[in-house]
Amino acid sequence: MIRIIRHLVLFLAFALPFNGTAQTDSVRTLYKITKEITADSAVVVTAHPLATKVGLDILRKGGNAVDAAVAVHFALAVVYPQAGNIGGGGFMIYRDKLGNASCLDFREKAPSAAFEKMYQDSMGRVLSKKSTYGALAAGVPGAVDGMWEAHKKYGKLKWGELVMPSVELAEKGFQITPNEAEGLNEQRIFFVKNSSLTPAFVNMEGWKPGDWLIQKDLAETLRRVAGEGRDGFYSGATAKLILREMEKKKGIISEEDLKNYKSVWRKPLEFDWKDLHVITMPPPSSGGIILRQLLAMAGDLKKYGFHSAEAVHLVVEAERRAYADRSVHMADPDFYKVPVQMLTNPEYLKTRMADFNPDTVSSSANLTAGAIKESEETTHFSIVDAEGNAVSITTTLNDSYGSRTVVGGAGFILNNEMDDFSAKPGVANMYGAIGGKANAIEANKRPLSSMTPTIVTRTNKTWMVLGTPGGTTIPTSVFQVLVNVAEFGQTLPEAVQAKRFHHQWKPDHISYETDCFSQEVEATLTRKGHLMNPRESIGRVEAIIRLANGKWQGVADERGDDCAGGY
Ligand code: GLY
């Protein structure tokens, strides 16, 4: 009975804030999930309905977009443990109501004891499990420092007020969705194996949709963060628990690493494209550069038509060239001089496409360097507030549930971001993936990312806020949503929910969602020489657009439990 009452309270509490014009409401078993919303003042779109609610509550209390983003980030760490995090890192693009743009890099860093060959055996063979599972796979987390920095610079409400909703969610628990139950059950054995203590994520009888996930240890950690800010994570009791986990599970993050972690304010990558201005993520993400390259090399698509063979062929050929560049030229700019000017120069991009043949594929083998293997489990959220400030944040543990190492007594999952480095530059690892020297492991370096949080303006006003998870598919998904609206004239809901495709040079095939192409288009692409590789869903875009009537429209991807809210 108590459970039923809690359920109802949760449903009602959740349903109330959504006063905008919801066009398509799909009432799921547990939560009211809104995929599209039109609102006069403010919009929040995240991967989980409870995180969206937390963000909206903060906005209603008078918080700004950054306050809401901080609160959402912590809420996702509780209700969306597969990618939401305090043990990982991410990137923020921010544009204030006056048009000032900034960019915060809170990506994880390699521990100071990390070294180039740390995932190789004495014969030079790559030990890929070591960079994906367990404490040794973890980079120094940046999430809490990132939120602290963002709040210090732009926040309006008190820090503690932004963290407390998550303390409550962790302490009182919440009901897990079918997706979450499935994810946690799949990972049970890995959590047990890679953590020193059995974490709250493990239910030996198996999770069922609607079960309550209560995270007491995480609640205590978040309470320390709420009270002490950054220090509540990087020193004191939380730091001690992280170090104990490192000792027990043979990780290498040290006390100094935690103390010294610092997010970096970077200059966003900005460029004009047609009548739009794009503000996006520079290195250590490859995302912004690839987005710029694709728009320049393949942005004139209107004349071909949406998902026509000509359009897809052009985009794929541009992608082939962009991802070849990625593997050689992109890395942490604090360690490697990324030639951003060259890679985004219109003349250079023209020469890249000089050998484009509309009738046939070009050869990936004849382009230099190697393939990329990168996890797709990340999460994105987009927020605009009533004053017109906009936040676009993509954050990650890397793999789904990161390293599957939960810090004993602290209740949060550590990332496995070290796997985004090249474990052995220039040589294929056991999965055939080859990485460049630029992205080799070095102490205190950030691994190359694909995350592409983006804000697009038109006539100097924020027009679109978007981003997605999806590893290497992130830049191509952001590109597709943008051109679906700007070139093909789709509405934002159409653009987000449209089927997507992806090519990353190597492996040399077009990955695409089922039913993405007509049989005729598929046959034409095959005739041109493309190898076709159907796969499961690509990305989960959370986007906001300013409509012609001045209202905001928020769209959450149908591919998950994602939810839009606004007022
Ligand atoms: N770990 C996924 C990314 O950073 O792109």
Residues whose N, C-alpha, C, O or C-beta is under 5 A from the ligand:
A	BS01	LIG	S375 T396 N398 L448 S449 S450 M451 G471
